[in-house]
Amino acid sequence: MNLLLLVLITAFSALTPVKMPTLTIDITNIKKSGGSLRVAVFKPTSTFGGSKPDFHKIIPIEKPASQRLTFELEPGNYAVAVYHDVNNNDKLDKNLVGYPREPFGFSNNYRPVLSGPDFSDCSFEVGSTNKQIAIRLLD
């Protein structure tokens, strides 16, 4: 009887989905309405800042206000890049020297000086519990 009970408990626990931790991102300093906020989450094995993030979301911006969004992620290292595509042309507009003309930001609130950041500049750990970060857009 005890063996049967143990087998049933094991079988049911295998059917119960494991809840992954969530990453909550608060994005602040959104000053313009219109367009969309494009948020990309990268793993260390991805090309950080490239066009193929591991996870992404696009959020329409109706009015200037902070935005909060969440991702369910496995525990591990991640980095986030975000920009406000003000004119909704699906790309980050840049000036002649390559500096963004649209508001942008990175996890750890990394501020680029002469070049874009590396993954290590913006990386953070998501453990077995929920994680919350804030990104302030630069403009």
N, C-alpha and C positions, 0 to 999 in steps of 0.2 A: 504494500500500500504506500509506504513512504517513497519507494522508488518511482511509483506511478505519479505521485504528487510532484516529485522533483522533476520528472520528465515534462509534465504539463506546465509547470512554472517556467522551466527553461524554454519550452516551445512558445509560450505566450510572450515571454520577455523578448524573444527574437523577433516577434511580429510588431512589437511596440517601436515606433520610429524614435530614433535618438534625436533629441532637440539640439540643434547646433547653436552655438553662441551667436548673438547678433552684434554687428558693428553699427552704431548709431553715429551719424555725421551731422553736426550742426554747421551750416554754412551761413556766415554773416557778411555784412558790408555789401549787400546787394543794393545798388543805388539806382538802377534803371528798371523800368517795366518793359515787358515784351521780350521776345526771344525765348531761349530755353537754357537751363542750367544743365551742363553735361558733366556727369560724374563718372570717373573711371577708377576701378580698384585693380591693382596689379599684384601678382605673386612674384617672388624673387626670380622665377624662371622666365618671366615675360620681359619684353623690352619695355622698360618703364617710360611712360610718356608716348609710346607708340600708338598706332591706330587699332591695335588688337588687345584691349584690356581683358582680364579674366572675367570681370563683372562690370556692368555699367548701367546707368539709369539716365534718362532724359526727363527733365521736369520743366513744364511750361512756366514762365514767370509772368503772372498777371499784374502784380504790383511789387514795388520794392519792399521786401520783407525777408527776414531770415528764413531759411528752409531747413527742415530736418528730414532725413531719410535713413533707412536701415537696410542692411544686407545681412543675410544669414551666411556665415562663413565657417569653414572648418578652422580649428586652431592652427596658427602659423603666423608667418611674417607677411605683412602687406604694406602697400604704399598707395596713396590716393592722389589723383590729379583732377582738378575741376576747372571749368571755365564757363563764363556766361556768354553764350552765343547770342549776342544782342540782336544781330541782324538775321538770325536763323539761316545762315548759309552753310551749316554743317561743317564749319571749319573754324579754327582759331586764327583770326586775322592778325597779321604782324606788320610792323613798319619795315622800312628799308634795311635796317640792321638786324631784323629778326626778333625784336622785342614785341610781345603781344600788345595789340591795340584794344583788346577786349579784356574785361576783368578775369583774373585767374587766381588759382591758389593750389597749395600742396599740403599734404599732411605734415605735421610738425610745424606748420606755418613757415615752411622753408621759404626764404626770400632769395631768389637767384640774383647774382651780381653780373657776371659776364657770360654765363652759359646756364642752360637748364640743369636741374638737379639730377643726381644719380639716385638709384633706388635706395641706397644706404642713407642718403640725406633725409629721406621722407619715410623710412620704414618704421613700423611699430609692430608690436606683438598682440595677437588676439589669442587669449588663452581659452580655458574651458568655461569662462564666465563672460557675460556681455561686456563689451568695450564701447566707450563713448569718446569721440574726438571732436574738436572744433577746427574749422578752417575759415580764416578771414580772407576774403577776396582782395587781391591787389589790383589797383587800376592806374 
